[in-house]
Each structure stands twice: as C-alpha cells, then as structure tokens.
Amino acid sequence: AQKVTQAQTEISVVEKEDVTLDCVYETRDTTYYLFWYKQPPSGELVFLIRRNSFDEQNEISGRYSWNFQKSTSSFNFTITASQVVDSAVYFCALSEDLNYNQGGKLIFGQGTELSVKP
Amino acid sequence: NAGVTQTPKFRVLKTGQSMTLLCAQDMNHEYMYWYRQDPGMGLRLIHYSVGEGTTAKGEVPDGYNVSRLKKQNFLLGLESAAPSQTSVYFCASRPGLAGAETQYFGPGTRLLVL
C-alpha cells in the first residue's frame, strides 16, 4: 500500500541554522512522483517541488535542497540558513497511478511543523 | 488568473444542517479534487473528478457528495453535517496531461460543526 511518513511532527530551530525534514515513502510502483508543499500560518498550500522516480539527481533552489534516494525510499528536504519566514508546516506527498485511471491522487504525509525562532 | 478559489472561507453549521462548498478554477484543468485536513493527519482525499460529469470516491468519502456539472466547478456537499466533519477543506486541480501531475490548491474552507 502507498504510504508517506514524516516522522518529525515538530522541529524548532534558531534562525540561520540548517534544518532537514525527513520523508519516507512506500509504493509498489516503479514509476511515481514525489512532492513537497509548504503551508504557512496563513493556511494556503504552496507547491515547492516535484520529482519523478527516474530522476535521483539532487535539486537545489536557493536555500532549499532536496535529496532523493530510491535505495532508502526517502525524499528529504533541507533548508540552509533558515529564516523566520520559513516557519510553516511542510508536507511530503506521493502520486502514483500515472495512467490516470484513478485521477493521479496525492498521498500526503502527516506534515512537519517547522518553527524558526529569531 | 485567479487560479483555484473556494467559497465560503469559513462556516459554522449545526449538526444535521446541510451545505455546499464551491470550488472554481480558471485554468481549464481536467482533474479536480477535494481533500480534508485534520490535525496530525495530513490531507486526505474525499472525492475527485477526472472530467466534467464524472466523479469518484477517494479515501474518506462517507458523509459527502460531489458534482462536476461544469468543467471549472467542483461542488462538495454535506447533506447532514456531523461534528466529525469539522475540518479544513481544500480543493485542488491539475491538467489531465502526462507530465503535469502537480496539483494546485485553493485557499481552503474552514468548517466548524457544532
């Protein structure tokens, strides 16, 4: 069965620290997509990144980086030099069903609440 | 381009009352989804639609109905609200194309059932 686990419920860091949010997934498919979304205190869900299962290259976008390792079924997210504005709940998600017969729905992890203190 | 919008933003219902949540998207997306978000549980799929006139059940469909009469709108109905349906409801949409799997979310509707 498909499943996404974010074992860290809450993380608290001081500004400028680096922080890594863990995501472990389970899937029976060989082809799938992984996502990270950010939910700031205002409540909306902001798309951050999409990664397909054939691309294990790490990705960097400014202070954000993502490490995808199929061998450990993990898709971890690192924020370098964290800032107060990074405070949010972060969700990891998995999408299977790339034939779209079932709508390509997302399976979400429980979310990690990151608090960055000044 | 407003993206995905949801109406209302917040609503209080009494047990047994009914209501409809409206989701609208102006991106000509084929697929639309309704999720609910509860503390510690992430988002869970209620119902979804792969095109106008079609709907299907997700992970937690009980107590909800949906309709997709127009491509741009996806309605979520609660026929007889229960306190267990207190939640934040998110609508999402995406194109029905290979390589376009990213879902874009609306701002959410906060529902309180007393």
Interface residues (C-beta under 8 A of the other chain):
Chain A: V4 T9 Y33 F35 Y37 G43 E44 L45 F47 R50 F91 S95 L98 Y100 Q102 G103 G104 K105 L106 F108 G109 Q110 G111
Chain B: Y31 Y33 Y35 G40 M41 G42 L43 R44 L45 Y48 S49 V50 A56 G58 V88 F90 A92 R94 G96 A98 E101 T102 Q103 Y104 F105 P107 G108
